[in-house]
Amino acid sequence: MFKRLFASRNRPCFANPSRWDTLVYDLSGDRLEITLPPQDYDFPEDDNGKRFNLFDQSVYDYDVEPDRNNHTAHQRGISKDAIVRRNWDTYGSFWLGHPLGKLQCAAVICDTSRMPSQLNCFNPEQMERLIIHALYYSKGPGFGDGDGSNEFDTPVNWQIKQLHGVEWVYFESWKRRPEWVTFTHSTYGCHFSSWLVTPLFANKYMLLSFSAIGSLPAEPSNNLMHQRIQQIIPGIKLSFSPEAQKQRTEAQHRFPDAKYSPARTPEAWKYYGSYREGDYAKGEKPHIFEGPCSPPPELY
């Protein structure tokens, strides 16, 4: 109550619920447990159930079209419905009249069974390649329609975390100001995502994200977002089904020396070749981005 009373842009805060909810999900025998504050939006949270058949391919959207530079479709599937999705507002002064920012926690399942490169998610080196490949299509040059406005520094703050006996990869993606933009948007410096990734089966992995749209000044906003994220992470527990544990053990025997990189620097991806202002007389868009971007990262 006192945090809300004295909140400001320099001291933003979340609502302070009296309880957090522990949610448990059955993922084809794998068990996910996560403890979260209740959603404080006006609209209800998504409720997609607590049991999911990860081997029913109808639950996935598969990328079957070439990307914007005509690179071959990679056929990765992403679950149509999030396993969990919750949203929270951040607040400043009472008289402000609207929230300062938003934080969303969401988890999706990625299916690699149709991908032409059959990589084992329980092999850390192969899982790492899948992560960078996925980043290319979610935050890199393969994301969007090539309008040049969505550029990110990623992965940032790469870490390997042990959570209750399971290895997770943690990293961040930070939205940056593209070179062609001459002004500073209000969310540059306080618009980021934190990610946690771990295998579920040999051809399935979970991607859990925290997406933050903060407010200026950036430092107190970012500190608040990170504080909540770091409160949630230790309570994430994943238990493997007998089949998943069998696949995990087999991978450890087949790839005994495979390890995740202990650190990574952001990818030096090129999002477009050149930029120019559009010609209204010719019916062009206001901003024209030309030339190729970086190709998808190799999976081998």
TATAFEN-V360618 format. One record per helix or strand of 2 or more residues. SS is the DSSP state (hx for helix, st for strand). FROM is the first residue (numbers start at 1). TO is the last residue. If there is no record, write none. Layout:
SS;FROM;TO
SS;FROM;TO
//
This chain:
hx;2;5
st;13;14
st;20;27
st;30;37
st;51;52
hx;57;59
st;60;62
st;77;79
st;84;91
hx;94;96
st;101;111
hx;124;138
st;151;163
st;166;176
st;191;201
st;204;213
hx;218;233
st;237;239
hx;242;254
st;274;277
hx;280;282
st;287;290
//
